[in-house]
Amino acid sequence: MADKPEIDFIEGPPPVELVITDLIVGEGTEAVAGGRVEVHYLGVDFETGDQFDASWDRGESITFPLAGLIAGWQEGIPGMRVGGRRQLVIPPSLAYGEAGSGHRLAGRTLVFVIDLINVF
């Protein structure tokens, strides 16, 4: 799979709806809602550009059921094909909720770049 991506700073105000951008269109099996996926990902804060998490930094991909993830991933990954790389810009309402909900990323718009490695 590709190397760890870099996320370019996005100009303008944060979006209020999920923004999905295919950076690389995969040709493998398609991810489906409620399925299990194996991914590599990088997450940064929309406003600051600061990285808050990256599977690449741990040196291994991660596998999980989509149903257990934030809404932005549940809506943004289905339709991706194995081998693809997709950027998701996720508003707080589809991430960790509005400010004050207790999560350290609450109230933040998040940007993820996700490489889809496998679907199960």
C-alpha positions in Angstrom: 0.0 0.0 0.0 1.0 3.6 -0.4 3.1 5.6 2.1 1.7 7.7 4.8 -0.2 10.6 3.1 0.2 14.3 3.8 -3.0 16.4 4.2 -2.9 19.8 2.6 -4.4 22.7 4.6 -8.0 23.3 3.4 -8.9 27.0 2.9 -12.1 28.4 4.0 -14.6 27.6 6.8 -15.2 24.1 7.9 -18.0 22.3 6.1 -21.2 21.5 7.9 -21.8 18.3 6.0 -19.5 15.3 5.2 -17.2 15.9 2.3 -15.9 12.8 0.5 -13.0 13.1 -2.0 -11.5 10.0 -3.8 -7.8 10.6 -4.0 -7.1 7.2 -5.6 -10.0 5.1 -6.9 -9.5 1.4 -6.0 -10.3 -1.5 -8.2 -10.9 -4.2 -5.6 -13.9 -5.3 -3.6 -16.3 -2.5 -2.5 -16.8 -1.7 1.2 -20.4 -1.9 2.3 -22.3 -0.3 5.1 -22.1 -2.4 8.2 -19.2 -4.4 6.9 -15.7 -5.0 8.3 -12.7 -3.2 6.8 -8.9 -3.1 7.1 -7.5 0.4 6.7 -4.6 2.6 7.2 -5.6 6.2 8.1 -4.3 9.6 9.1 -6.4 12.1 11.0 -5.8 15.8 11.5 -7.7 18.8 12.9 -9.3 20.8 10.1 -8.6 24.2 11.7 -5.0 23.6 13.0 -3.8 20.9 10.7 -2.4 19.1 13.7 -2.3 15.3 13.5 -4.2 13.5 16.3 -3.9 9.9 15.1 -2.3 7.8 12.3 -2.2 4.0 12.0 1.0 4.5 9.9 2.8 5.8 13.0 2.0 2.5 14.7 3.4 0.5 11.8 0.3 -1.6 11.2 -3.2 -1.3 9.7 -6.3 -1.7 11.7 -9.4 -3.9 11.1 -12.8 -3.0 12.6 -16.6 -3.2 11.9 -17.9 0.0 10.4 -20.9 -0.1 12.7 -18.7 0.7 15.7 -17.1 3.9 14.2 -18.0 7.6 14.1 -20.9 8.4 11.7 -18.5 10.2 9.2 -16.7 6.9 8.7 -19.9 4.8 8.6 -21.2 7.1 5.8 -17.8 7.9 4.1 -16.2 4.5 3.6 -19.0 2.4 2.0 -18.6 2.6 -1.8 -14.8 2.7 -1.5 -12.9 -0.1 -3.3 -9.9 -2.0 -2.0 -6.8 -0.2 -3.2 -8.5 3.2 -2.9 -7.5 6.3 -0.9 -10.3 8.6 0.2 -10.3 11.9 2.1 -13.2 12.6 4.5 -13.8 16.0 6.0 -16.1 15.3 8.9 -18.1 18.0 10.9 -18.5 17.6 14.7 -22.0 16.3 14.3 -20.7 13.2 12.4 -17.5 12.9 14.5 -17.3 13.2 18.3 -20.2 15.7 18.8 -20.3 19.3 19.7 -17.9 21.0 22.1 -18.5 19.9 25.7 -19.4 16.3 25.0 -16.4 15.1 26.9 -14.3 13.7 24.1 -11.0 15.5 23.4 -12.0 16.0 19.7 -15.5 17.1 20.5 -16.5 20.3 18.6 -13.7 19.7 16.1 -14.0 19.2 12.3 -11.8 16.3 11.4 -10.0 15.4 8.2 -9.0 11.8 7.5 -7.2 10.2 4.7 -8.1 6.5 4.6 -6.5 3.7 2.5 -8.8 0.7 2.1 -6.7 -2.4 2.3 -9.3 -5.2 2.6 -13.0 -5.8 3.2 -14.5 -8.8 5.1 
